[in-house]
């Protein structure tokens, strides 16, 4: 208890928020050692693009103190790397404390002489990424926890490229935070005081964003079809941006908004999880569509950087399009639009599209057939956006990237996922296909016939600790040297381990993608045109499986993917023996 007592006293000496001070004091008075250990025993990790945790008192949580500490460290790092007067874009969503956290972050920057471009209203996350590039800022911060549960919040950091931070910036910022832990400014009102260090440019940034968005919606002349659809912002910030997008497309009258989920609400009262990927998340939107005889549902997650869509089929059954299916449909539209824009060019060798390594390989097949350039990256748009910019600098037109977790990037709007851009492109392409007598589902079947049927069987296990995850992966590696040679009745044809740093397909046995010994990730190809990736989640206590099979029919592809899912569960993950939990 002496150690915890010392940590608690340290907290109480630093924190000036009476509410969070009282939380720690109460835990001390109750001698609640287990909770004190959770709250104070470790520091919130500055990891994938920034911070994310529950809003509670403690060094491991999101609160005033940890936000100020993060902002002071980020400010110090910005100064250490800037060659011109430093500046930062700061925005926030509607979650509890988001506005306060954003204002405290701004105060920390202003106090250190960094110019703050402060968004005064709720914004969707991509507008911070866009603003960094548009305003030529040194960095950006968006206070959001995206589609996490209501009790969480986050602090997402963008670098001067307009992309989420990657190595070495993440590690360097984390180190700078450790050197700046004494809070020196709690004045959240500092951003309201007129100063050369404060600018509030939201209106002109929004105008520039929507002008950029118009440029990606190239469509054939003569397409006049409307598109009746239901839209839900999932209790988030997306509605004003969606309204502007459909106004620019000339079909504002065709959008019906789910009234129960239209306004920002940090409690997300009508959904179990505010994530459009969850099976039940679109139930109210689908009911709204049924009541009005509308065949399409569109959704963005609470910070409107992800996009989901569903279509009512001729059979009256609703089909929620998967992230991979939408990803391929967007790729087909991007290819068609590029051909229109680049005509009369026959060669597509400068066109480039990307996806993450856990996303559908159908994009790779499409690239091979059509002749455009394809690359895959590690999971996450920090990698996709950064690589797209590198390829752009090398002379490619890196215009599109996607990830199976319903994330879609349309550059040069932003080099990050953007639900509003995705919705705008979706509306454009569905209207165009309707003029040809096609629905998205019809178009998908056309693409399958041309490139092969790809079906996925993605799932996950709950792991009670990082140690268990590490142990399970170690046992998998021990099944063969240098790797297992079989899974079920299928031979392993290729093996890439981005933890151990091994790739069976390269001349030197080393992967071309970045290796990280602190995370678990293995990708393999099996007989029967099956590929899978298994990895430990960086943000949740899960081991995730991404399995995809290519076959000559949809049924055969689905069967192959499901069989491998069962084999992985039975032979490698063995929940009854390892202690992993099924969802």
C-alpha positions in Angstrom: 0.0 0.0 0.0 3.0 2.3 0.5 3.6 2.5 -3.2 0.0 3.2 -4.0 -0.2 5.8 -1.2 2.8 7.5 -2.8 1.2 7.4 -6.2 -2.0 8.8 -4.9 -0.2 11.6 -3.1 1.6 12.4 -6.3 -1.7 12.5 -8.2 -3.3 14.8 -5.5 -0.3 17.1 -5.7 -0.7 17.6 -9.5 -4.5 17.5 -10.1 -6.5 20.7 -9.8 -9.8 19.2 -10.8 -11.9 18.8 -7.7 -14.0 16.0 -9.1 -11.1 13.7 -10.1 -9.2 14.6 -6.9 -12.2 13.4 -5.0 -12.2 10.1 -6.9 -8.7 9.3 -5.9 -9.2 10.5 -2.3 -12.2 8.3 -1.9 -10.3 5.3 -3.2 -7.6 6.1 -0.7 -10.1 6.4 2.1 -11.7 3.1 1.1 -8.2 1.4 0.8 -9.3 0.1 -2.6 -5.9 -1.2 -3.6 -7.1 -3.0 -6.7 -8.7 0.1 -8.2 -5.9 2.4 -7.2 -3.5 0.0 -9.0 -5.6 0.2 -12.1 -5.9 4.0 -12.0 -2.4 4.9 -10.9 -0.1 1.9 -11.4 0.6 2.7 -15.1 0.5 5.7 -17.3 -1.9 6.0 -20.2 0.0 4.9 -23.3 0.6 7.3 -26.1 0.1 4.7 -28.9 -1.8 4.4 -32.1 -2.3 8.0 -33.1 -2.5 9.2 -29.5 -4.5 8.4 -26.3 -7.7 6.6 -25.6 -9.2 5.4 -22.3 -12.1 5.7 -19.9 -12.7 9.2 -18.4 -11.8 8.7 -14.8 -9.2 10.0 -12.3 -5.8 8.4 -12.6 -2.6 8.4 -14.6 -3.9 5.6 -16.8 -7.2 7.4 -17.7 -8.4 10.3 -19.8 -8.8 13.4 -17.6 -7.7 17.0 -17.3 -4.3 16.2 -15.9 -3.3 13.5 -18.5 -4.6 15.8 -21.3 -2.5 18.7 -20.1 0.5 16.4 -19.7 0.1 15.0 -23.2 -0.4 18.5 -24.6 2.7 19.8 -22.9 4.8 17.0 -24.3 3.4 17.4 -27.8 4.1 21.1 -27.6 7.7 20.5 -26.6 8.1 18.0 -29.5 6.5 20.3 -32.0 9.0 23.0 -31.0 11.9 20.7 -31.2 11.1 19.7 -34.8 9.7 22.9 -36.3 11.7 24.9 -38.8 9.0 27.6 -39.0 6.7 29.2 -36.5 4.8 26.3 -35.0 1.0 25.9 -35.2 -1.6 23.3 -34.4 -5.3 22.6 -35.4 -7.5 21.5 -32.5 -11.0 20.1 -32.8 -13.4 18.0 -30.7 -16.5 15.9 -30.9 -19.6 15.8 -28.6 -18.5 13.3 -26.0 -18.5 14.2 -22.3 -15.5 16.5 -21.5 -14.4 16.7 -25.2 -14.8 20.5 -25.4 -13.0 21.0 -22.1 -10.1 18.7 -23.1 -9.7 20.5 -26.4 -9.6 23.9 -24.6 -7.1 22.6 -22.1 -4.9 21.3 -24.9 -5.2 24.7 -26.6 -4.1 26.5 -23.4 -1.0 24.3 -23.1 -0.1 25.2 -26.7 -0.8 28.9 -26.4 1.2 29.2 -23.2 4.2 27.7 -25.0 3.9 30.1 -27.9 2.3 27.7 -30.4 -0.4 29.2 -32.6 -3.7 27.4 -32.2 -6.3 27.1 -35.0 -9.2 26.3 -32.8 -12.5 24.8 -34.2 -15.3 26.5 -32.2 -18.0 24.0 -33.0 -18.3 20.2 -33.1 -16.5 18.7 -36.1 -16.0 15.3 -37.7 -12.5 14.0 -37.3 -11.4 14.2 -40.9 -11.8 18.0 -40.7 -8.8 18.2 -38.4 -6.7 16.1 -40.8 -7.9 18.3 -43.7 -7.2 21.5 -41.7 -3.7 20.5 -40.9 -2.8 20.3 -44.6 -4.9 23.2 -45.7 -3.6 25.6 -43.0 0.0 24.1 -43.3 0.0 23.5 -39.5 2.7 21.6 -37.7 0.2 19.2 -36.1 -3.4 18.6 -35.2 -5.3 17.2 -32.3 -8.9 15.8 -32.4 -10.5 15.0 -29.1 -12.6 12.0 -29.8 -13.0 8.3 -28.9 -14.6 7.6 -32.3 -17.1 4.6 -31.8 -15.8 3.5 -28.4 -18.3 3.2 -25.5 -19.8 6.4 -23.9 -17.4 6.3 -20.9 -14.3 6.7 -23.1 -12.6 9.6 -24.7 -9.4 10.1 -26.7 -6.7 12.4 -28.0 -5.8 11.8 -31.7 -2.7 13.4 -33.1 -2.0 14.3 -36.7 1.4 15.4 -38.0 2.1 18.2 -40.6 1.5 15.7 -43.4 -2.2 15.6 -42.4 -1.7 11.9 -41.5 -2.0 10.3 -38.2 1.4 10.1 -36.5 3.7 7.1 -37.2 7.1 6.0 -35.8 9.3 7.8 -34.7 6.9 10.6 -33.9 4.8 8.5 -31.6 7.7 7.3 -29.5 9.3 10.8 -29.5 6.1 12.4 -28.4 5.7 9.8 -25.6 9.2 10.6 -24.4 8.5 14.3 -24.5 5.4 13.8 -22.4 7.4 12.0 -19.7 9.7 15.1 -19.6 6.8 17.5 -19.1 4.6 16.0 -16.4 4.2 19.1 -14.2 1.1 20.9 -15.3 1.7 24.6 -15.8 -1.6 25.9 -17.2 -5.2 25.0 -16.2 -6.8 28.1 -17.8 -9.1 26.6 -20.4 -10.4 30.1 -21.2 -7.0 31.1 -22.6 -8.3 30.2 -26.1 -11.1 32.9 -25.8 -8.7 35.8 -25.2 -7.9 37.7 -28.4 -4.3 36.9 -29.4 -2.0 36.5 -32.4 -1.6 32.9 -31.2 -5.3 32.1 -31.6 -7.3 31.8 -34.8 -10.8 30.4 -35.3 -10.9 29.4 -39.0 -13.7 26.8 -39.0 -15.9 28.4 -41.7 -13.2 28.8 -44.3 -11.7 25.3 -43.6 -15.2 23.8 -44.0 -15.7 25.6 -47.3 -12.3 24.4 -48.6 -13.1 20.9 -47.5 -16.4 20.7 -49.4 -14.8 22.3 -52.5 -12.2 19.5 -52.4 -14.9 16.9 -52.0 -16.7 18.1 -55.1 -13.5 17.3 -57.1 -13.6 13.5 -56.4 -17.2 13.0 -57.4 -16.7 12.6 -61.2 -19.7 11.1 -62.9 -20.9 10.6 -66.4 -23.1 13.3 -68.0 -26.8 12.6 -68.1 -27.0 10.9 -64.7 -30.1 12.6 -63.2 -31.4 9.8 -60.9 -32.1 10.8 -57.3 -31.3 8.4 -54.5 -33.8 8.0 -51.6 -31.9 6.9 -48.5 -32.1 6.9 -44.8 -29.1 8.4 -42.9 -28.0 8.0 -39.3 -25.1 9.8 -37.7 -25.4 7.4 -34.7 -25.8 10.1 -32.1 -22.6 11.7 -33.4 -21.5 14.9 -35.2 -22.0 13.8 -38.8 -25.4 15.4 -39.6 -24.4 19.0 -40.5 -21.6 17.7 -42.7 -23.9 15.1 -44.4 -26.5 17.8 -45.1 -23.9 20.0 -46.8 -22.6 17.0 -48.8 -26.1 16.1 -50.2 -26.9 19.7 -50.8 -23.8 19.9 -53.0 -24.9 16.8 -54.8 -28.4 18.3 -55.4 -30.3 15.6 -53.6 -31.0 17.0 -50.1 -34.7 16.3 -50.5 -33.9 12.6 -50.9 -32.3 12.1 -47.5 -34.4 10.9 -44.5 -32.6 11.3 -41.2 -33.2 8.8 -38.3 -34.7 11.3 -35.8 -33.9 9.2 -32.8 -30.2 9.3 -33.6 -30.0 12.7 -35.4 -28.5 14.9 -32.7 -25.2 14.6 -30.8 -25.7 12.7 -27.6 -22.7 11.5 -25.6 -24.8 8.7 -23.9 -25.6 7.0 -27.2 -29.0 6.0 -25.8 -30.4 3.9 -28.6 -27.5 1.6 -29.4 -25.5 -0.9 -27.4 -22.3 0.2 -29.1 -22.1 3.3 -31.3 -20.4 1.4 -34.0 -22.1 0.8 -37.4 -20.2 -2.5 -37.7 -22.2 -4.0 -34.8 -25.1 -6.1 -36.1 -27.8 -4.3 -34.2 -26.5 -0.7 -34.7 -28.5 -0.1 -37.9 -31.8 -1.6 -36.6 -33.6 1.7 -36.1 -32.3 3.1 -39.4 -33.6 0.0 -41.2 -37.0 0.2 -39.5 -37.1 3.9 -40.5 -36.3 2.9 -44.1 -38.9 0.1 -44.1 -41.6 2.5 -42.8 -40.9 4.9 -45.7 -40.3 2.2 -48.4 -36.7 3.4 -48.9 -34.2 0.9 -50.2 -30.9 2.3 -48.8 -29.5 3.0 -45.3 -26.3 5.0 -44.9 -24.5 5.5 -41.6 -21.4 7.2 -40.1 -19.9 6.4 -36.8 -20.1 9.1 -34.0 -17.0 11.1 -35.2 -18.0 10.5 -38.9 -14.7 9.0 -40.1 -16.2 5.6 -40.8 -19.1 4.7 -43.2 -21.5 1.9 -43.5 -24.3 1.1 -45.9 -27.2 -1.4 -46.3 -29.4 -2.2 -49.3 -32.8 -3.8 -49.4 -32.7 -6.6 -51.9 -35.5 -7.7 -54.3 -36.2 -10.5 -51.9 -37.2 -7.8 -49.2 -34.1 -8.9 -47.2 -31.7 -6.3 -46.0 -28.1 -6.8 -47.0 -25.6 -4.9 -44.8 -22.5 -4.5 -47.0 -19.3 -5.5 -45.3 -16.3 -3.3 -45.1 -14.6 -5.4 -47.7 -17.6 -5.3 -50.1 -17.9 -1.5 -49.8 -14.1 -1.3 -50.3 -14.3 -3.1 -53.6 -17.3 -1.2 -54.8 -15.5 2.1 -54.1 -12.4 0.8 -55.9 -14.5 0.0 -59.0 -16.0 3.5 -58.9 -12.5 5.0 -58.4 -11.2 3.1 -61.4 -14.2 4.2 -63.6 -13.8 7.8 -62.5 -10.1 7.8 -63.1 -10.6 6.5 -66.6 -13.1 9.3 -67.3 -10.7 11.9 -65.9 -7.6 10.5 -67.5 -9.2 9.6 -70.9 -7.9 9.0 -73.5 -5.1 7.3 -71.5 -5.2 3.5 -71.9 -2.6 2.7 -69.4 -3.3 2.9 -65.7 0.2 2.3 -64.4 0.2 5.6 -62.5 -3.1 4.9 -60.7 -2.5 3.5 -57.3 -4.9 2.0 -54.7 -4.0 0.6 -51.3 -5.6 -1.5 -48.5 -4.4 -2.9 -45.2 -3.0 -6.4 -44.9 -6.1 -7.6 -43.1 -8.4 -6.3 -45.8 -9.7 -8.1 -49.0 -7.2 -9.3 -51.5 -9.8 -8.7 -54.2 -8.3 -5.3 -54.7 -4.9 -6.9 -55.5 -6.6 -9.2 -58.0 -8.4 -6.2 -59.5 -5.1 -4.3 -59.9 -3.5 -7.3 -61.6 -6.3 -7.6 -64.1 -6.7 -3.9 -64.8 -3.1 -2.8 -64.7 -3.0 -0.3 -61.9 -0.5 -0.3 -59.0 -1.4 -1.9 -55.7 0.2 -2.0 -52.3 -0.8 -3.2 -48.9 0.2 -1.7 -45.5 0.0 -2.6 -41.9 -3.4 -2.2 -40.2 -4.5 1.4 -39.7 -4.8 4.6 -41.7 -1.7 6.1 -40.2 0.1 3.6 -42.5 -2.3 3.8 -45.4 -2.2 7.6 -45.5 1.5 7.9 -45.0 2.3 5.4 -47.7 -0.2 7.1 -50.1 1.6 10.4 -49.6 5.0 8.7 -50.3 3.6 7.1 -53.5 2.1 10.4 -54.5 5.6 12.0 -54.1 7.0 9.2 -56.2 4.8 10.1 -59.2 1.8 7.8 -58.6 -1.8 8.9 -58.3 -2.6 7.3 -54.9 -6.2 8.3 -54.9 -7.9 5.6 -52.8 -7.3 3.3 -49.8 -9.5 1.2 -47.6 -9.6 -1.0 -44.6 -12.1 -3.7 -43.8 -13.2 -1.9 -40.6 -15.4 0.4 -42.8 -12.7 3.0 -43.3 -12.3 4.6 -46.7 -9.8 7.3 -47.8 -10.3 9.4 -50.9 -7.3 11.6 -51.5 -6.6 14.4 -52.0 -9.6 15.3 -49.7 -7.8 13.8 -46.7 -5.1 11.2 -46.2 -7.2 9.5 -43.5 -10.5 7.7 -43.4 -13.5 9.9 -44.0 -17.1 8.9 -43.6 -18.5 12.0 -45.2 -16.3 11.6 -48.3 -17.3 7.9 -48.5 -21.0 8.7 -48.2 -20.7 11.3 -51.0 -18.9 8.9 -53.3 -21.4 6.1 -52.4 -24.4 8.3 -53.4 -22.6 9.3 -56.7 -21.8 5.8 -57.7 -25.2 4.3 -56.8 -27.0 7.0 -58.8 -24.7 6.2 -61.8 -25.3 2.5 -61.5 -29.0 3.1 -61.2 -28.9 4.7 -64.6 -27.5 1.4 -65.9 -30.2 -0.6 -64.1 -27.9 -1.8 -61.4 -27.9 -1.7 -57.6 -24.8 -2.0 -55.4 -25.5 -5.7 -54.9 -25.8 -6.2 -58.7 -22.6 -4.4 -59.2 -20.9 -6.5 -56.6 -22.0 -9.7 -58.4 -20.6 -8.3 -61.7 -17.2 -7.7 -60.0 -17.2 -11.2 -58.4 -17.9 -12.8 -61.9 -14.9 -10.8 -63.3 -12.4 -11.1 -60.5 -13.5 -14.2 -58.6 -15.7 -14.7 -55.5 -14.0 -13.5 -52.3 -15.7 -14.3 -48.9 -14.5 -13.6 -45.4 -14.9 -15.2 -42.0 -13.6 -12.6 -39.6 -13.9 -13.1 -35.8 -12.1 -12.7 -32.6 -11.3 -14.2 -29.2 -11.2 -12.3 -25.9 -7.8 -12.6 -24.2 -7.7 -11.8 -20.5 -4.1 -10.4 -20.6 -1.3 -9.4 -23.0 0.7 -12.3 -21.4 -1.9 -14.8 -22.6 -1.9 -13.4 -26.1 1.9 -13.6 -26.2 1.8 -17.2 -25.0 -0.8 -18.3 -27.5 1.2 -16.9 -30.4 4.4 -18.5 -29.0 2.6 -21.9 -29.0 1.5 -21.3 -32.6 5.1 -20.6 -33.7 6.3 -23.7 -32.0 4.1 -25.9 -34.2 6.8 -25.8 -36.9 10.3 -24.5 -37.9 10.5 -21.9 -39.4 6.7 -22.1 -39.4 3.8 -24.6 -39.2 3.4 -26.5 -42.5 -0.3 -27.4 -42.2 -3.6 -26.2 -40.9 -6.4 -28.8 -41.0 -6.0 -30.6 -44.3 -4.5 -27.6 -46.0 -0.7 -26.9 -46.6 0.8 -23.6 -45.6 2.1 -22.1 -48.8 3.4 -18.7 -47.4 4.1 -17.4 -43.9 4.8 -13.9 -42.8 5.4 -13.1 -39.1 5.7 -9.4 -38.4 6.5 -10.1 -34.8 9.5 -12.4 -35.4 10.5 -10.6 -38.6 10.2 -13.6 -41.0 8.7 -13.9 -44.5 9.0 -17.1 -46.4 8.5 -15.4 -49.8 11.5 -13.0 -49.7 15.0 -13.8 -50.7 16.5 -12.9 -47.3 13.5 -14.1 -45.3 12.7 -10.6 -44.0 9.3 -8.9 -44.4 9.0 -5.8 -46.5 6.4 -4.4 -44.0 7.6 -3.0 -40.7 8.3 -5.5 -37.9 7.3 -4.9 -34.3 8.3 -7.3 -31.5 5.8 -5.6 -29.2 2.8 -6.7 -31.2 1.6 -10.1 -32.5 0.8 -10.5 -36.2 1.0 -13.5 -38.5 -0.3 -13.8 -42.1 -0.4 -17.0 -44.1 -1.7 -18.4 -47.3 -3.1 -21.9 -47.6 -4.0 -24.3 -50.3 -7.3 -23.5 -51.9 -6.7 -19.8 -52.4 -7.2 -19.0 -48.7 -5.3 -16.2 -46.8 -5.6 -15.3 -43.1 -4.2 -12.9 -40.7 -4.2 -13.4 -36.9 -3.2 -10.5 -34.7 -3.4 -9.1 -31.2 -5.5 -6.0 -31.0 -3.6 -2.8 -30.0 -6.7 -1.2 -28.4 -8.8 -4.0 -27.1 -8.2 -7.3 -25.1 -8.7 -9.4 -28.3 -7.0 -11.7 -30.7 -8.5 -11.0 -34.1 -8.8 -13.4 -37.1 -9.2 -12.2 -40.7 -9.9 -15.1 -43.1 -10.6 -14.8 -46.8 -11.2 -17.4 -49.5 -11.3 -17.0 -53.2 -13.4 -19.5 -55.2 -15.5 -19.9 -58.4 -18.7 -19.5 -56.5 -19.9 -17.5 -53.5 -20.9 -20.6 -51.7 -17.5 -22.3 -52.2 -15.7 -19.2 -51.0 -17.8 -18.8 -47.9 -17.4 -22.6 -47.1 -13.6 -22.4 -47.5 -13.3 -19.4 -45.2 -15.5 -20.9 -42.6 -13.6 -24.2 -42.6 -10.3 -22.4 -41.9 -12.0 -20.4 -39.1 -13.0 -23.7 -37.5 -9.5 -25.2 -38.0 -7.8 -22.2 -36.4 -10.2 -22.3 -33.5 -9.8 -26.0 -32.9 -6.1 -26.6 -33.7 -4.3 -23.3 -32.8 -6.4 -21.2 -30.5 -8.0 -24.1 -28.5 -10.2 -21.9 -26.2 -11.0 -24.7 -23.7 -7.3 -25.2 -23.2 -5.8 -21.7 -23.5 -8.4 -19.8 -21.6 -9.3 -17.6 -24.6 -13.0 -16.7 -24.6 -15.3 -16.8 -27.6 -17.4 -13.6 -28.3 
